[in-house]
């Protein structure tokens, strides 16, 4: 269930396995129960009064929030933990898959959109020129040279690094992408020489991945699928996934089981401490009720990773999507909604504002401020 911003589903609450605070259980990716865009998403949803990480109560952060991107009905609140820095949705839908019937991950299965020369130079040329990756199949000979030139622009280099989720070519081997959506990331990494597997509970998105990659990729619906062997993946990626899951520690612990002894886990998720979150308050794009259940910052994501038995190697807050987040959050602030997160109608003035914001956020993150729009954590067993 990956977001388009270079950006699993939803595990289902069970009554067993309580550790702290909210109930914990196995990571189960259930089939949708069908509420979709119909009324009543919050009618039977349980209250989420305590933090899933530390068990402490939450204090109100924002209330009366509605779905600003799609058409789920209901209102939600956000609570901020009094013991740690986690922010969570209240109430939380017990089964969220029905909220993804019109999600971005369904795009591009039968008619992939053309990609510009500039974008290919950033997402394929820079990794080939600066990160040791081979040229993509069918890439024109000048793509790598153009990528080398563009790599001198820091924010563009960060976009390219985000495009391979900061995975170095030296780690290349078997890759499991949890919440693979329609398979765009898996396709890119396959072209760069990885052996790819995906987990995607959304049937439409999984079908899109299979159409895109054919026999080059195996896609399963559940991360608990028994065909996923323990310690069998050199890298596991979770990009804009963990915020959709009611029990993030259980998901990370399962990833630890699947990770090879010298493997790498990369987790990218919206940063509740970002500059745009502070600037826009309740209108920040990435609160995204009711799909985002738990929203992290550097400290709370680190806590979840350590609770799962993983060791953090690196943490940062990239701002590669800052321009998009600024545009979408501005439209939410002004209009209350930005349907389908489509910012194509943004005015030239708003576009210029967003580029200036992007440059500012990039500069601040280079100075060590954890204010980028995403939290990036690289971990190992």
C-alpha positions as CSV (number, residue, x, y, z in Angstrom):
1,X,0.0,0.0,0.0
2,X,2.7,2.3,-1.0
3,X,2.0,6.0,-1.4
4,X,2.9,7.6,-4.8
5,X,5.5,9.9,-3.2
6,X,8.4,7.4,-3.6
7,X,6.2,6.2,-1.1
8,X,0.8,-3.2,4.4
9,X,-1.3,-3.2,4.7
10,X,-3.4,-3.5,7.7
11,X,-3.0,-6.2,10.1
12,X,-6.1,-7.1,12.0
13,X,-6.5,-6.7,15.7
14,X,-6.8,-10.0,17.6
15,X,-7.9,-10.6,21.2
16,X,-4.7,-12.4,22.1
17,X,-1.1,-11.4,22.6
18,X,-1.6,-8.3,24.7
19,X,1.8,-6.8,25.7
20,X,1.3,-3.2,26.6
21,X,-1.5,-0.7,26.0
22,X,-3.5,-1.7,22.9
23,X,-3.9,-5.4,22.1
24,X,-1.3,-7.2,20.1
25,X,-1.5,-10.3,18.1
26,X,-0.2,-12.1,15.0
27,X,0.4,-10.0,11.9
28,X,-2.7,-11.0,9.9
29,X,-3.5,-9.3,6.6
30,X,-7.2,-9.9,6.3
31,X,-9.4,-9.7,3.2
32,X,-11.5,-6.5,3.1
33,X,-14.8,-6.6,4.8
34,X,-16.2,-4.2,2.3
35,X,-17.0,-0.9,4.0
36,X,-15.0,1.0,1.4
37,X,-16.7,4.3,0.8
38,X,-19.9,3.4,2.6
39,X,-21.1,4.9,5.9
40,X,-20.1,3.5,9.2
41,X,-16.4,3.1,9.1
42,X,-16.1,4.3,12.7
43,X,-19.3,2.9,14.1
44,X,-17.9,-0.3,15.4
45,X,-14.3,0.8,15.7
46,X,-12.7,0.3,19.1
47,X,-11.3,3.3,21.0
48,X,-7.5,3.5,21.1
49,X,-6.8,5.3,24.3
50,X,-3.3,4.0,25.0
51,X,0.0,3.9,23.1
52,X,0.8,0.6,21.3
53,X,4.5,1.1,22.1
54,X,4.6,2.1,25.8
55,X,1.1,1.7,27.1
56,X,0.7,5.3,28.3
57,X,-2.5,7.3,27.7
58,X,-2.7,9.8,24.9
59,X,-3.6,13.5,25.0
60,X,-5.8,15.0,22.3
61,X,-3.8,16.5,19.5
62,X,-6.4,17.1,16.8
63,X,-10.1,16.2,16.6
64,X,-13.0,16.1,14.1
65,X,-10.7,15.1,11.3
66,X,-12.2,13.7,8.1
67,X,-10.8,11.8,5.1
68,X,-9.2,14.5,3.0
69,X,-8.0,12.3,0.1
70,X,-10.7,9.8,-0.7
71,X,-14.3,9.1,0.5
72,X,-14.4,7.3,3.8
73,X,-17.1,8.6,6.0
74,X,-16.7,9.4,9.7
75,X,-14.6,11.6,11.9
76,X,-11.4,10.8,13.8
77,X,-9.1,12.2,16.4
78,X,-5.3,12.0,16.8
79,X,-3.8,11.3,20.2
80,X,-0.2,12.1,21.2
81,X,1.4,9.7,23.7
82,X,2.2,11.2,27.1
83,X,5.0,8.7,27.6
84,X,6.7,8.6,24.2
85,X,6.3,10.6,21.0
86,X,4.0,8.3,19.0
87,X,0.8,9.8,17.5
88,X,-2.1,7.5,16.7
89,X,-5.6,7.5,15.2
90,X,-8.6,7.2,17.5
91,X,-10.8,5.3,16.9
92,X,-8.9,2.7,14.7
93,X,-10.8,0.7,12.1
94,X,-10.5,-3.0,12.9
95,X,-10.1,-3.9,9.2
96,X,-8.7,-1.2,7.0
97,X,-8.4,-2.9,3.6
98,X,-11.7,-1.6,2.4
99,X,-10.2,1.9,2.6
100,X,-7.8,1.2,-0.3
101,X,-10.3,0.5,-3.1
102,X,-9.3,3.6,-4.9
103,X,-5.7,3.9,-3.6
104,X,-2.7,4.9,-5.7
105,X,-1.4,1.3,-5.7
106,X,-4.0,0.3,-8.3
107,X,-2.5,2.6,-10.9
108,X,-0.4,1.6,-13.9
109,X,-1.1,-2.1,-14.2
110,X,-2.3,-2.2,-17.8
111,X,-1.1,1.1,-19.2
112,X,2.0,2.3,-17.5
113,X,2.4,6.1,-17.7
114,X,5.3,7.4,-19.8
115,X,8.3,8.5,-17.7
116,X,10.2,11.7,-18.7
117,X,13.9,11.7,-19.6
118,X,14.6,13.9,-16.6
119,X,12.9,11.6,-14.1
120,X,14.7,8.5,-15.6
121,X,18.0,10.4,-15.3
122,X,17.3,11.0,-11.6
123,X,15.8,7.6,-10.6
124,X,18.0,5.4,-12.9
125,X,20.9,7.6,-14.0
126,X,22.1,8.8,-10.6
127,X,22.1,5.3,-9.0
128,X,24.1,4.1,-12.1
129,X,26.5,7.0,-11.9
130,X,27.0,7.4,-8.2
131,X,25.8,4.3,-6.4
132,X,27.4,1.5,-8.5
133,X,24.2,0.2,-10.0
134,X,24.2,-1.0,-13.6
135,X,22.4,0.9,-16.3
136,X,18.8,0.0,-16.5
137,X,17.8,-2.3,-19.4
138,X,17.0,-0.2,-22.4
139,X,18.4,3.0,-20.9
140,X,19.9,5.4,-23.5
141,X,23.7,5.7,-23.3
142,X,23.5,9.3,-22.2
143,X,21.2,8.6,-19.2
144,X,24.1,7.7,-16.9
145,X,26.1,10.8,-17.9
146,X,23.0,13.1,-17.3
147,X,22.5,11.3,-13.9
148,X,26.1,12.1,-13.0
149,X,25.6,15.7,-13.7
150,X,22.3,15.9,-11.8
151,X,23.7,14.1,-8.8
152,X,25.6,17.3,-7.9
153,X,22.2,18.8,-7.0
154,X,21.7,17.6,-3.4
155,X,17.8,17.3,-3.4
156,X,17.9,15.4,-6.7
157,X,20.5,13.0,-5.3
158,X,18.3,12.4,-2.3
159,X,15.4,11.5,-4.6
160,X,17.6,9.0,-6.4
161,X,18.7,7.5,-3.1
162,X,15.1,7.3,-2.0
163,X,14.3,5.5,-5.3
164,X,16.4,2.5,-4.2
165,X,15.6,3.0,-0.5
166,X,19.3,3.7,0.3
167,X,20.1,0.1,-0.5
168,X,23.8,-0.2,-1.7
169,X,24.7,-2.3,-4.6
170,X,27.0,-4.3,-2.4
171,X,24.0,-5.7,-0.5
172,X,22.3,-6.8,-3.8
173,X,20.6,-10.2,-3.5
174,X,17.1,-11.2,-2.5
175,X,14.7,-8.4,-1.7
176,X,11.3,-8.6,0.1
177,X,9.2,-5.4,-0.4
178,X,6.4,-5.4,2.2
179,X,3.4,-3.5,0.9
180,X,4.7,-3.6,-2.6
181,X,1.6,-1.8,-4.2
182,X,1.5,-2.1,-7.9
183,X,5.2,-3.1,-8.1
184,X,7.0,0.1,-9.3
185,X,9.7,-0.2,-6.8
186,X,10.1,-4.0,-7.3
187,X,10.4,-3.4,-11.1
188,X,13.1,-0.8,-10.6
189,X,15.1,-3.1,-8.2
190,X,14.7,-6.1,-10.5
191,X,16.2,-4.0,-13.3
192,X,19.1,-3.2,-11.0
193,X,19.8,-6.9,-10.4
194,X,17.9,-7.8,-7.3
195,X,15.8,-11.0,-6.9
196,X,12.4,-9.6,-5.9
197,X,9.5,-10.8,-3.8
198,X,6.5,-8.7,-2.7
199,X,3.9,-8.8,0.1
200,X,0.6,-7.1,-0.8
201,X,-2.8,-7.8,0.8
202,X,-4.7,-5.6,-1.6
203,X,-5.8,-8.0,-4.4
204,X,-6.0,-5.3,-7.1
205,X,-2.6,-4.0,-6.3
206,X,-1.1,-7.5,-6.1
207,X,-2.6,-8.2,-9.5
208,X,-1.0,-5.0,-10.9
209,X,2.4,-6.2,-9.6
210,X,2.0,-9.6,-11.2
211,X,1.1,-8.0,-14.6
212,X,4.0,-5.7,-14.3
213,X,6.7,-8.2,-13.5
214,X,5.3,-11.5,-14.6
215,X,7.4,-14.5,-13.5
216,X,10.2,-12.3,-12.3
217,X,8.4,-11.7,-9.0
218,X,6.4,-13.7,-6.5
219,X,3.7,-11.8,-4.6
220,X,2.0,-13.2,-1.5
221,X,-0.9,-11.6,0.4
222,X,0.3,-12.1,3.9
223,X,3.7,-11.6,5.5
224,X,3.0,-14.7,7.6
225,X,2.8,-16.7,4.4
226,X,4.5,-20.1,5.1
227,X,6.3,-20.0,1.8
228,X,8.4,-17.0,3.1
229,X,11.3,-18.9,4.6
230,X,13.1,-17.6,7.8
231,X,16.4,-15.8,7.3
232,X,16.0,-15.9,3.5
233,X,16.1,-12.2,2.5
234,X,19.2,-10.0,2.1
235,X,17.0,-6.9,2.3
236,X,13.5,-6.1,3.5
237,X,11.9,-2.8,2.6
238,X,8.9,-1.1,4.3
239,X,8.2,2.2,2.5
240,X,5.1,4.0,3.8
241,X,3.8,0.8,5.3
242,X,4.3,0.7,9.0
243,X,1.9,3.7,9.6
244,X,-0.9,1.6,8.2
245,X,-0.5,-1.3,10.6
246,X,-2.1,-1.4,14.1
247,X,0.7,-3.4,15.6
248,X,4.0,-2.1,14.2
249,X,6.2,-4.1,16.5
250,X,4.7,-7.4,15.5
251,X,5.3,-6.5,11.8
252,X,8.9,-5.6,12.5
253,X,9.4,-8.7,14.5
254,X,8.2,-10.8,11.6
255,X,10.5,-9.0,9.3
256,X,13.4,-9.8,11.7
257,X,12.5,-13.5,11.3
258,X,12.7,-13.3,7.5
259,X,15.9,-11.2,7.4
260,X,19.2,-13.0,6.7
261,X,21.7,-12.9,9.5
262,X,23.7,-10.1,7.7
263,X,20.6,-8.6,6.0
264,X,19.3,-5.0,6.0
265,X,15.9,-3.7,6.9
266,X,14.9,-0.3,5.6
267,X,11.8,1.4,7.0
268,X,10.5,4.8,5.7
269,X,7.4,6.4,7.1
270,X,6.0,9.9,7.6
271,X,7.7,12.0,10.2
272,X,5.3,13.6,12.7
273,X,8.1,16.0,13.7
274,X,8.6,17.3,10.2
275,X,8.7,20.9,9.3
276,X,5.4,20.7,7.3
277,X,3.7,18.9,10.2
278,X,4.6,21.8,12.4
279,X,3.7,24.4,9.8
280,X,0.3,23.0,8.8
281,X,-1.0,21.4,12.0
282,X,-4.1,19.4,11.4
283,X,-3.9,20.1,7.7
284,X,-0.6,18.2,7.2
285,X,-1.1,15.7,4.4
286,X,0.5,12.7,6.2
287,X,-2.0,12.5,9.1
288,X,-4.2,10.9,6.4
289,X,-7.1,9.7,8.5
290,X,-8.4,7.0,8.5
291,X,-5.6,5.1,6.7
292,X,-2.6,6.1,8.9
293,X,-3.1,4.4,12.2
294,X,0.3,5.2,13.9
295,X,2.5,8.2,13.0
296,X,6.1,8.1,14.1
297,X,9.0,10.5,14.6
298,X,12.7,9.5,15.0
299,X,12.4,8.5,18.6
300,X,9.2,6.5,18.4
301,X,10.2,4.6,15.2
302,X,13.5,3.8,16.9
303,X,11.7,2.5,19.9
304,X,9.5,0.2,17.8
305,X,12.5,-1.2,15.9
306,X,14.4,-1.9,19.1
307,X,11.3,-3.6,20.7
308,X,11.2,-5.9,17.7
309,X,14.8,-7.1,18.5
310,X,16.5,-5.2,15.6
311,X,19.6,-2.9,15.9
312,X,19.5,0.5,14.3
313,X,22.4,1.3,11.9
314,X,21.3,4.7,10.7
315,X,18.4,7.1,11.1
316,X,17.6,10.2,9.2
317,X,14.7,12.4,8.0
318,X,14.9,12.9,4.2
319,X,12.9,15.7,2.6
320,X,12.7,14.3,-0.9
321,X,8.8,14.7,-1.0
322,X,8.8,18.1,0.8
323,X,7.6,20.0,-2.3
324,X,4.6,17.6,-2.9
325,X,3.7,17.6,0.8
326,X,3.7,21.4,0.9
327,X,1.4,21.6,-2.1
328,X,-1.0,19.0,-0.9
329,X,-1.1,20.3,2.7
330,X,-1.7,23.9,1.4
331,X,-4.6,22.7,-0.6
332,X,-6.0,20.8,2.4
333,X,-5.7,23.9,4.5
334,X,-7.4,26.1,1.9
335,X,-10.1,23.7,0.6
336,X,-10.4,21.0,3.3
337,X,-9.7,18.3,0.7
338,X,-7.2,17.3,-2.0
339,X,-9.1,14.5,-3.8
340,X,-6.8,11.5,-4.7
341,X,-3.8,13.7,-3.5
342,X,-3.8,15.2,-7.0
343,X,-1.9,18.5,-6.9
344,X,-1.7,18.9,-10.7
345,X,-3.9,22.0,-10.5
346,X,-1.6,23.8,-8.1
347,X,-1.0,27.4,-9.1
348,X,2.5,28.6,-10.2
349,X,2.8,30.6,-7.0
350,X,2.1,27.5,-4.9
351,X,4.6,25.5,-6.9
352,X,7.3,28.1,-6.3
353,X,6.4,28.2,-2.6
354,X,6.8,24.4,-2.5
355,X,10.3,24.5,-4.2
356,X,11.5,27.1,-1.7
357,X,10.2,25.0,1.2
358,X,11.9,21.9,-0.3
359,X,15.2,23.8,-0.4
360,X,14.8,25.0,3.2
361,X,13.9,21.6,4.5
362,X,16.8,20.0,2.7
363,X,19.2,22.6,4.1
364,X,17.9,22.1,7.7
365,X,18.3,18.3,7.4
366,X,21.8,18.7,6.2
367,X,22.5,20.7,9.4
368,X,21.3,17.7,11.5
369,X,17.7,18.8,12.1
370,X,15.3,15.8,12.1
371,X,12.6,17.9,10.3
372,X,12.3,16.1,7.0
373,X,8.9,14.8,5.8
374,X,9.9,11.2,6.4
375,X,11.8,9.1,8.9
376,X,14.3,6.7,7.4
377,X,15.6,3.9,9.6
378,X,18.2,1.3,8.5
379,X,18.4,-1.7,10.8
380,X,19.9,-5.2,11.1
381,X,19.4,-8.3,13.2
